[in-house]
Amino acid sequence: MAYIPPHKRHSATGNTSAPAPPPASLSRRFGQSLVLDGPSHPRGRKPPSHQRIDKIDIAYAAQSASLWCIAGGCPHPDDFRLEPYPCDVVERQQGYRPLMLTIAGDPHSVESEDEPPPWATIVTRIERDLLSSLIRARSELAPRIKISFVARIGRVSFLGREPSSCLESVRRAAYSESDTRGKVRMFFNTNLQNEHVQEFEQSEMAKLGFDLYSQKECYIIKFNKTLGGSVITCKCKVAEGGGLEIYKIEQNRLRHLVVDVSCVSKDHDLRLMLYSMEVSKTLDDAGIDVIKRLISDAIIDPNAKGGLRWSLGKDSVDGTCSITKVWHVKCKNFKSQNMRINFRYADRFRHKISLGEVANEVVFKFPGVSKQLSGDNFEPSSVSAAVQDAVKLIWNHFLGKNVGVEGEKCKEK
C-alpha cells in the first residue's frame, strides 16, 4: 500500500483527521499558564523575584522588630480605604500602582481631644519595642560599631493588584500588636514632591532655628561580596585628578527596629528606624584591593543612571565582588543643637535589575539620641523623652496640613 502523508489521510467519515486533543488536565494547565496581558501578572501568582521591590542589601538583626501603626488611634476597620497613587519605579517593577491608606469621612476624627496628642501616642506605642531593641543593639557594641536613630517622611505603601484583595490583610495588621512582616506586603516610599521639599527648606528651617552647615555632592557605591555574603557601602567624592576617592566605608548594617506610622490626617507618613553599622575609612581584609579596583574603573558620566558607568565586564571581579547599586547624591545639610536634617536629591541605579530612579528625600538624624544610645550613661527615660520631642517637631512642621506651629524651636535635650 502506497504511503499517504498525514495531512492527506481521511477518516472513514471522509473528514480530515485532526490531531488528538490533549488530556483535559494538560489543557487546563496550558490555559492557565498562557496569559497575554502585557506587564501584568496572572492572578494569584507572585511576580518574578527580579520584579519585586528590591531589598537585597537590607539586613535585619536576629531579634529585630518591624511595626506599623496609625497615628492618633486606630479607626474602625470599615472606614479603611486603599487608593492607588502614581509611583513610577513600582509601576515598572510590579505592573500596577501601589496603594495608600485613607479613612472614610473626616480623618481628623481619628484624633480625639480627650486623648494624648498623636506624637505622644506614637512613642507610647513603640516604647517597649524601642527600649528592648536598644538593649539588644547595645549588647553588640564594638569599637567601630555605631548605633543610629533616624526618621524619614514619605508614604506607607501597600502592594496588591486590587485594593479589595489586600484590604483585609491591612485591617488585620492595623490591630496587630506584633511584628507586621509576613502579614501584609508593604514598603515605605521616601520620594517627596519638589514643592514640599522647597517649602520645608525655605520656610521651616529658619523658623525652627536650623542653620545650613554644608552642601555636598557624592557618589555611593554598594558592593556585594559573594564569598562573605556581606554588603559594603563606599561613599566617594571626586578627586582632584577627576577619579573617585573613598572617604567613608560602611558595612554590616543591621536594622534593629523599623516603625512605619500612617498619618491619615497629614500629607506624609513617618518612619522611625534604629540601626547599627560598622564605620571605618579602610577595610582590614584583602577585599580593599578588589573594592579599589572597581572604584578606579568607574567612569563619571552625568548621562548615566546613578552618575557612574563601567566598561563591559569591569563591574565585578572574579565573581567574588560585584556592584549592586550606584547613587549620585546632592544634599544640603541643616543643623540645630540636637538635630540634623538632610535634604537630598538622589539619582539611583540598581545593577541587578537594571532599574533607575530619582528621588527627593528628607532625612532626620538625632546625634544627641544616638550618642546616648552608644554611651555608658544610658538612661531609657531620657531616650524616650528625646524621641518624643523629635516626633513632635516632625509632626508639627514636616508632615503637611496645618504645619508650622508658631513659637516652637528645636531645643537642646
N, C-alpha and C positions, 0 to 999 in steps of 0.2 A: 504494500500500500504506500502510495506516494506521501511524502511529508507535507503537512499543511501547517503553515505558520499560525501561531496562536491567534493573531488578530483577524485571520480569515476563517477560523473554525466556527461552526454553528451548532447549536444545541438541537435536540430533537424537535423543539417547537419552532425552530427557524430563527430564533432571536440570537443576536450577538452575545456570546458569553461574556459576562462581566467577572472581574476578579472577586473571589470570595470575600465577603465583608469581614473586617477584623472582629475579634471577640468583643462582646459588649463592654467588658471591663477595660480592655485596651482602648476602645473608642472613647470611653468616658475620660480616661486619663489624658488622652491626646487632646480632647476638647478643653480640658481644664488647663493644660499647660500652654496652649496656643492662645495668647492674649495679645491682640493687636491694638493697644491703647496708648501708644506713644510713650511718654516718660512715666506714665503711671505704673503701679504695681498691682498684680492680682489681689483681690480682697482676701484678707486673712493670711497673707504671706508677708513676712518681713522683707524690706528691701535688702539688696546685697550689702555686704559689710562695707564696700567702698562707697556706698551711697548713704551711709548713716552719719549722724553728727560725729565728727572726728574727735576722739578723746584718747588717742594713742599715747600722748605724753602727759596724761593726767594720772597721778598715782595717789591712792588713799592709804592712810595708816591702817594698821590691822584692826584697831578698835575705833575707827572714825565714825562720825555721825553726819548724816545728811538730812536736813529737816526742811519742811515747807509749812508756812502758816499764813493766815490772813490777818492783816493789821487791824487792831481795834475790836477783835472778836469775830467769831465765825458766823456768818449769816445762815439763814435757813437753806438747806440743800435745794429746795425747789426754786430758789431765787438765783441759782448758779446759771451762768450762760458762758459758752465758749464761742468766741468770734474769731474768724481768720483775719490776719493782718499781713501786709506785704513784708517779705524778708527774702531778698534775692538769693543769698547763699543757701538757705534752707530749701527754697523752691527748686534750686538747681540740684541739690542732693536728694531730696525726698520726692519731688514731683508735685508737691502741694504746699500750701501756706501753713505756717504754724498758727496755733490758737492762743488767744489770751483770755484770761478770766474777767468777766464783767458780772455785775449784780443787777438784777431787775429792779426797777424803781430807783429810789434815791440811795446812792452808795454811801452817803454820809450817815444814813440811818444805822450803819454798822457801828459807828462810833457814838456811844451814849455819853451824855453829860454827867451821868451819875457814876460812871466808871473812870478808872485812871486814864490818862492820856495815852494815845497809841504807842508812843515811843517807850513808855514805861511798861506797857503790857508786852511789847516785843521782847524786852530784856528779861522780864519775869518769865516769859515762856521759854527762853533759851538758857536761862541762868544755870540750871542744873547741868545741862549738856556742855555749856561753855566751861564751867569750872572743872568738870571731870575730864574734858578734852585737854584743858590746860595742864592738869596734873600729869596726865599720860605723856604729853609733849615734853614737859619739863624733865620727866624721868629719862628721856633720851638725849638730854643736852650734852653737847661736847664742845670743845673749844671753837670749832668753826661752824657749829650749828646755830642758826638764827631762827627765833620764833617771831612771827609777824601776825598782826591782826589788821585786816583791811576791810574796806567796804566798797561796793560798786553800786551804781544805779543803772537801770535798764528795764528789761521786761521779762518777767517769768513767763515762759512759753511752753506750750504743750504740743505734743506730736500726735497726730491722728488724722486720717483722711477725711473722716466725717466727724463733726463736733459731737453728735449724739453717740458715736461709738466709744468715745473715751470720757464722756461726761460723768458716767457712773464711777469710773476709777478716780476721777478728780474729786468727786464728792466724798468717797471713802478716805482718800488721802488727806483731805482737809480736816477730818476729825480724828486722824490717827495721832497718837502720842509718840509713836516710834519712828524709826528711820523710814524715809519715803522711797528709798531706792528699791526698784523692782515693783513698786505699787503703781507707778504712772510714768509714762515717758515724758520727760520734761528737760528743759535746759534754760540757761539764763542768757538772754540776748543783751549784750553791753553796748550795742551801736545806738547812738543818740542822734537826733536831728541837729543839723548845723545851727538853727536858730536857738535851740535850747542851750547848746554849749556856749554860744556867743552871749546869750543873756546871763548865764552864770558868770562867765569871765568878766563881762563888762559892768555888771550891776552888783553882783553879790560879793565879789572879792573885797572891794574897798569897804563896803558896808560892814563886813564881818571882821575887818582888821587884818586881812591877808595881804602879804607883800609878794610881788614877783621876785624870785631869787635866782632863777636860772631858766634858760631856754637851750634846748639841745636837740641834736639830730643824731640818731644812732641806728645801727643795724643789729638785729637779734637773730642769731642762727641756732637752731635746735638740732642736736645730733642724737642719733640712736646708736648706742654701742651694742652690736648684735651679741657679742660673747658675754658681756656683763649684764645685758638686759636693762641698762640704765639710760636715762635721758640727760644729756648735758646741754646747758644753755650758755652760749657765749655772747656777751654784749661787746660790740665793736664800734670803734669810731674811725673816721677816715684819717689816715696818717698823712704826714707832710708829703710823702712820696706818691700819694694817690691810692695806695692799697688800704687794707683794713688792719687795724691794730686792736687786739683784745685788751679790754680794761676791767672786765669782771667775768667770773665763771661761776655758774650756779649748777648744782647737781643734787640728786637725791631729794627733790622737792616732794613733800608729802602733805596732803590735806588732812587735817585732824577734825575740822568742823566746818560745814557749809550750811548756812541758813538762808533760804530764799523766802522773802516776805512779799506777798501780793498786797499792794497798797491800792485798793479798789477806788478810794476817794481821791487819788492823786494821778498825775500823768505818768509817773515812773514807779517802778518797783525797786526793792532793795535787796542786796546780797551782802551778808556778813561772812567773813571767812577767816579761819585760823589755820596757818600752815607753818611748816618748818622746812628749812633747806640749808644746805652746806654752801657757804660763800667763800670764795678764795680768788686770788689773782693768778694762780697757776694750778696745774694738775700735777699730782705727785707720781702718777704711773706713766708708763710708756705711751699712753694714749695721747699725751700732749703733742707728740710729733705728728700723729695722724691728724689731730684737730688743726694744728698749724698748717699742715699741707693743704687741707681742704679750704681753709680760710685764705691762704695765699693764692689759691686757684680761683677764688671768687672774682667775678668781673662786675664792677659797679655799672649798672645800666638803668637810667631813670625810666626807660620804656618797658623794663621787665617787671613782672609782678613780684612784689617783695623788694624791688630795687636791686636785686642781685641775680646773676646767672652764672652757670658753669658750662664749660665746653663739654661736648659729648663724652660721657664716661668719667668725668672729673668730679662728680658729686658723691662719690663713695670711694673707699679704699679697701681693696682686698676682701670685700664682704664683711669686714669687721666693724665698720663705722660708716654711717650714711646720713645725709641731710634729710630731715623730715619737714622742717618749717623754716621760712625766712620772713622776717619782719623788717620793714623800713619805717622807723618811728620818728615823728617830730612832736615834741612836747614842750609845754610851758608848765613850770612848777611854782606853786604858790605855797607860802608857809605862814603859820602863826606860831604861837608859843608851844602848842602841843599837837598840832595837826599839819599834815601836808596834803595838798590837793594837786593832782597831776591831770592836766588837760592834754590829751594826746590824740594825734591822728596816726593811725596805723594802717599800713598797706601790707597785707599778709599774703603769703603763698604757701600752700600745703603740697609738698612734693609728692607725697604718696598717692594722692588722688588728683593731682594737677588742678587744684581749685584755688582761685584767688578771691580776696575780699578786702574791702576797705571799711574802716570804722572810725567814728568819733567817740571817744570814751572819756570818762571821768573816774579817777581812782582816788580814794581817800585812804591815807595812811596815818597811823597813830603811833608815832615813835615813843610817846610817853607811855602808852599802854604796852607796846612791845618791849620797852626797857623793863617795865615791871615784871613782865612775863619771864624774862630771862635772868632777872636779878636775884640776889639772895634774899632780899626783903619782900617776898611775895605775899601780898595781902589780898585775898579773894574779894573782900568787900570793897576795897579801893578799886580793883579792876572792874567790878560790876558797876560802880558809880561812874567811872570814866567811860565805859562803854555806853551807859545810858545817856550821858551828856553828848557823846558823839552822835548817837542815833537821833537824839532830839534836834541837834543842829541840822543834820541831813534832812530830817522830816520837815522842819520849818522852812528850809531855804533851797533844797535841791530836788525835791520830788514834784514840783509844779503844783498848780491850783492853790491860790492864796499863799504863795511863797513870800518870803521877805518879812518876817516878824520883826518889827522895829525894836531897837534897843538891845538886841542880843549880840554878844560878842563871843568869840571862841576864847575862853579863859584858860589860864594855866591851872592844871589839876595836879 
